[in-house]
């Protein structure tokens, strides 16, 4: 899967998660700030295996971005140390 496809997939996943859990309370807290259940109680089943399959490519992309940013930070720090 190409980077553009993975980015599109990531956008779709974030959109679905945002619709389901706009304030990121579900699965972290039993109730929201209004005292209501943090998850829609009509949701009875979450297919974790399917979610894993969908998020796997995105996770690989994010790990790659994390490594890239870490290398850039290391290079910057090395440059700043040798500049003095």
C-alpha positions as CSV (number, residue, x, y, z in Angstrom):
1,X,0.0,0.0,0.0
2,X,1.4,3.4,-1.0
3,X,1.9,6.3,1.3
4,X,-1.0,8.3,-0.2
5,X,-3.3,5.3,0.2
6,X,-2.2,4.9,3.9
7,X,-2.8,8.6,4.5
8,X,-6.3,8.4,3.0
9,X,-7.0,5.3,5.1
10,X,-5.7,7.1,8.2
11,X,-8.0,10.0,7.4
12,X,-11.0,7.7,7.1
13,X,-10.2,6.0,10.4
14,X,-9.8,9.3,12.2
15,X,-13.1,10.5,10.8
16,X,-14.9,7.4,12.0
17,X,-13.3,7.6,15.4
18,X,-14.1,11.3,15.7
19,X,-17.7,10.7,14.8
20,X,-17.9,7.9,17.4
21,X,-15.8,9.5,20.1
22,X,-15.5,13.3,19.4
23,X,-14.0,14.3,22.8
24,X,-11.9,11.2,23.3
25,X,-13.7,10.1,26.5
26,X,-14.9,6.7,25.4
27,X,-12.8,3.8,26.6
28,X,-10.9,6.1,29.0
29,X,-13.7,7.2,31.4
30,X,-16.9,5.5,32.3
31,X,-18.8,8.8,32.1
32,X,-18.4,12.1,30.3
33,X,-18.2,15.6,31.8
34,X,-22.0,15.8,31.9
35,X,-22.2,12.5,33.9
36,X,-23.5,10.6,30.9
37,X,-22.1,7.2,29.8
38,X,-19.0,8.0,27.7
39,X,-19.8,5.4,25.1
40,X,-23.0,4.9,23.2
41,X,-24.8,2.1,25.0
42,X,-26.4,0.9,21.8
43,X,-22.9,-0.2,20.7
44,X,-22.7,-3.8,21.8
45,X,-19.8,-5.1,19.8
46,X,-16.5,-3.7,18.7
47,X,-14.6,-5.9,16.3
48,X,-11.1,-5.5,17.7
49,X,-9.6,-7.8,15.1
50,X,-11.1,-5.8,12.2
51,X,-9.9,-2.5,13.9
52,X,-6.4,-4.0,14.2
53,X,-6.4,-4.9,10.5
54,X,-7.5,-1.4,9.5
55,X,-5.1,0.4,11.7
56,X,-2.0,-1.8,11.0
57,X,-0.8,0.1,7.9
58,X,-1.5,3.4,9.6
59,X,0.6,2.3,12.7
60,X,3.5,1.4,10.4
61,X,3.3,4.9,8.8
62,X,3.2,6.6,12.1
63,X,6.1,4.6,13.5
64,X,8.1,5.7,10.4
65,X,7.2,9.3,10.9
66,X,8.2,9.0,14.6
67,X,11.6,7.5,13.6
68,X,12.1,10.2,11.0
69,X,11.3,13.0,13.5
70,X,13.6,11.4,16.1
71,X,16.5,11.3,13.6
72,X,15.9,15.0,12.7
73,X,15.9,16.0,16.4
74,X,19.1,14.0,16.9
75,X,20.7,15.7,13.9
76,X,19.7,19.1,15.2
77,X,21.0,18.5,18.6
78,X,24.3,17.2,17.2
79,X,24.6,20.3,15.0
80,X,23.9,22.6,18.0
81,X,26.6,20.7,20.1
82,X,29.3,21.0,17.4
83,X,28.4,24.6,16.4
84,X,29.8,26.1,19.7
